[in-house]
């Protein structure tokens, strides 16, 4: 590799060779590309002569929007962390909550909650944090409060999945936010799942909560950035 290569070249190289586009984005990207193509054609045919600067601005802005949209559905190629005794981050983002809470949905007792906030610029694919068997999966319609709102975990649209790992159950909750208007979840009750396999997708960000046994030992701190499928969050006791 050329050591004098520009940052832009290196970014484009990583984008082309080290990521793919998730299937959930195919239709959205196709529509966006069609709109971009029609808009660009109309501008160049009818506006390029009298308003060249306006045409260039419209083209540049619409291209930037298209590239940002494509980035929402990117899936970087990574070496995933495989460890049967560890709970691996199910999503990219920042750890915003580590606290004890009372779970009213499934466990009906106190649990250790670890929450990861996903910004619009994070990878939005969610992965299973552990090996095990899916014991419970349920979609809950709800509000679209901002993802860092204290009540977003219980009042927003969300999808909960409980995984039994050798007798220890953890709950993974995909939570919608102000921008995320669709949660996709692939879990089926009774299925045996593998750590880091695809669990679902939250379109345009939001957060993922994990409810762990109280005796679980956490390996992360507040405001720490984590990578889905790579960063160990906790260890089974």
N, C-alpha and C positions, 0 to 999 in steps of 0.2 A: 504494500500500500504506500502511496506517495505521502511522506511525512508533511509536505507542504500543502496538502489538500485543504481547501477552504471548508469552514464549518458547514456552509450550505451544501457542498458536495457530499460531505460525510453524512449529513442529515438525510439527503435524498437517497444515498446508498443504503442506509439503514432502513429507510421507509420501503424501498423496493425489495431488498433481499431478506429482511429480517422481520417481516410481518405479513399477515394475511388479513382478509376482510371476513368478518363473521357473517354467517348466513342470514342472520336477522337484519342485516343492513342491505341485502341485495336489492329489494324492491324500493326502499327509500332512496338509495343511491341512484338507481336507474331512473326514477322519476326526477330527482334533482338534476341529474346529468341531462335529461331531456329538456327540462326547463332552462338550464344553462345554455344548451345548444340553440334553442329557439330564441331566447333573449339576445344572445350574442349575434345571431344571424340578423335579426330584426334591426338591432342597433347598427351593425356594420352596413346594412343595405340602406337604411333610411336616415341615419344620423351621422355616419362617419364623415361625410363631405361637409355638411354645414357645422357640425359640432364634434370635431375630432377629439378634443380633450374630454368632453362629456362621455363620448363613446369609450374612450380608454379607461375612464374612471369606472363606468358601469361594468366593463369587462373585468377589470382588476378586482372589484369588490365582489362580483358574482362568482369569480373563480376562487377567491379566498373563502367565501361561504361554502362552496362546494368542497374544497379541500378540508375545511374544518368538519363538515358533515361526514366525510369519508373517515376522518380520524376518530370520530365517535365510535365507529364499528371496527376499529383495528384490533388485531389479536397478535401481539408481539411473539416471536419465537423465543422461548426461554427453556432453561434447564430447570425443571420443577424439583422441589424438595419432597422426597418420599421418606416418611418416617412414621411407623405405625403408632408410636407412643406420643407423637406431637400433633397438635392442631394447627394446620397451616392456614394462612390468610386466604379467605375465599374471594377477596377483591383487592384491587389497587386502591390506594387512598391514604388517609391520615386517621390515626386512632384518636377518636374524640371522646370516648367514654370508657372508663374502667371502673365499675362500681357494682355493689350488690343491689339487686332489685327483687321485687316479688312478682313472679310470673303468674298472671291470671288466666292465660290462654291454655296452657298444656300441663305444666308441672304442678301448679298450685302450691308452690313453695318458693323459697328464696334461691336465687341463682346469681352467678357472677356474669355481668353483661360486659362484653367488649364490642364496641361499635366502631366501624370504619366509614368515614365520610368520603364519598366519591364525588369529586368535582367534575364539571362537564368535560375536562381535559384528561381525565383518567380513563384507563381501559374499563369498559363496562361489562365485560364477561365475568360471570360469577362461577366459582368452582367449589366442589365439595371439599371441606377442610379436613376430612378424615375418612378412613375406610369404615364400612359398616352397612347396616340394613336400614332402609327408610321405613320408619314406624308410623309417620304422620306427615301429611302434606295438605295444606289448606290455604286458599286464597281469601283475602278479606278486602272488600271494597272500602273506600274511605276518603279522607280529605287529601289535599296536596299542600300541606304546610311545608315550610322550608325544612330541609333535612336535619338541620341542627336544632330545630325546635324541640323542647323536652318532651312534648306529647306526640311527636311524629311517629315514634315506635308503636304507639297504641291506637292512634287515630287516623294515620295516613293509610292509603292503599298499601297493602303488603301481602307477602306470601311467606308462610312459615313451613319449614321442613325440619322434622326431627330424625336424627340419625342415631342408631344404637351401635355403639362400638364396644364390643365385648362386655355388654351389660351396663355401660355408661352412656347415657343419652345426652346429646347436645342439640340445641335448637338453632337453626340458621334462619334469619328473617331478612328477606329482601324488602326494603322500604322505599316507596316512591317519594318524590319531593315536589318542589314547585315546578321544575322543568320536566322531571321524569313522569310521563303520562302512561307508560305501559311497562308492566313487569312480565317477563317471560320466564316460566319455570318448567323444567323437564322431569322433575321428581315424580315417581310413581310408588305409592305405598307397597311395600313388600319387596321392592327391588334391592339387590345388593349393589352398592356403589363403591367406586374406587376413589381414593384421595386424588384431588386435582382434576378429576373428570368434570365435564361441563354440567353445572347445575341449572344455569339459567342466564338471563341477560336483563339488565335494567337500562332502558333506553334513555340516554342523556343524563346519567348520573344519579345521585341520591346517596343512600347509605345501606350498609349491611350490618345487622346485629347478630351476635352470637351469645347464646345463653348457656353457660357452662356450669358444671357442678362447683359448689363453693370451694372445695378443696383443690381445684385445679390451679396449677402454678403458672402465672402469666410470664411471658418472656418479652413483652413490649411495654412501652411507656406512653403516656399521653403525648399527643402531637407527633408521635413517631410516624414516619411514612413507611408504608408496607407495600409489598408486591404480591398480587394474587398468585397462589400456587408456589410461592418462593419463600416468603417470610414466615417463620414459626411464630405463632401467637401465644401458645401455651403448651403445657405438658400434662398428660394424664397422671394423676397421683396413683 
